[in-house]
Amino acid sequence: MVLAAAIPLAACDSNACGHPSKATYSNPPGPPGSVGCKGVAVDRGGNAAEVDETFPLGTDVTLPYCLGAYPDEAAHCICQAVPTNGVSGWGCPV
């Protein structure tokens, strides 16, 4: 029982995946009013970051933490349009 409790804590506290200290984007933000996804709301320190920026469709963002299920991989999302309603948002594979 103690071993099972220690494994998730170690995965949460480690940076085995080499995640960045704040969200990093594969594309620069677009001009005001452009179509895309709003910036990610927080960085590793809990500070607001890029929330007023819009990143174009296809942008990949690497997040400032490792995936829980795969602690050796940094979490990331891709800006994509939702075909059913045309709204864009971050799709984050798990």
Secondary structure as the mmCIF struct_conf table of DSSP 4:
data_model
#
loop_
_struct_conf.conf_type_id
_struct_conf.id
_struct_conf.beg_label_comp_id
_struct_conf.beg_label_asym_id
_struct_conf.beg_label_seq_id
_struct_conf.end_label_comp_id
_struct_conf.end_label_asym_id
_struct_conf.end_label_seq_id
HELX_RH_AL_P HELX_RH_AL_P1 VAL A 2 ASP A 13
TURN_TY1_P TURN_TY1_P1 ALA A 16 CYS A 17
BEND BEND1 SER A 21 LYS A 22
STRN STRN1 THR A 24 TYR A 25
BEND BEND2 SER A 26 ASN A 27
TURN_TY1_P TURN_TY1_P2 PRO A 32 GLY A 33
BEND BEND3 VAL A 35 GLY A 36
STRN STRN2 CYS A 37 LYS A 38
HELX_LH_PP_P HELX_LH_PP_P1 GLY A 39 VAL A 40
BEND BEND4 ALA A 41 ALA A 41
STRN STRN3 VAL A 42 VAL A 42
TURN_TY1_P TURN_TY1_P3 ARG A 44 GLY A 45
BEND BEND5 GLY A 46 GLY A 46
STRN STRN4 ALA A 48 ALA A 48
BEND BEND6 GLU A 50 GLU A 50
TURN_TY1_P TURN_TY1_P4 VAL A 51 ASP A 52
STRN STRN5 THR A 54 PHE A 55
HELX_LH_PP_P HELX_LH_PP_P2 PRO A 56 PRO A 56
TURN_TY1_P TURN_TY1_P5 LEU A 57 GLY A 58
STRN STRN6 ASP A 60 CYS A 66
BEND BEND7 GLY A 68 ALA A 69
TURN_TY1_P TURN_TY1_P6 PRO A 71 ASP A 72
BEND BEND8 GLU A 73 GLU A 73
STRN STRN7 ALA A 74 ALA A 81
TURN_TY1_P TURN_TY1_P7 PRO A 83 ASN A 85
STRN STRN8 SER A 88 GLY A 91
#
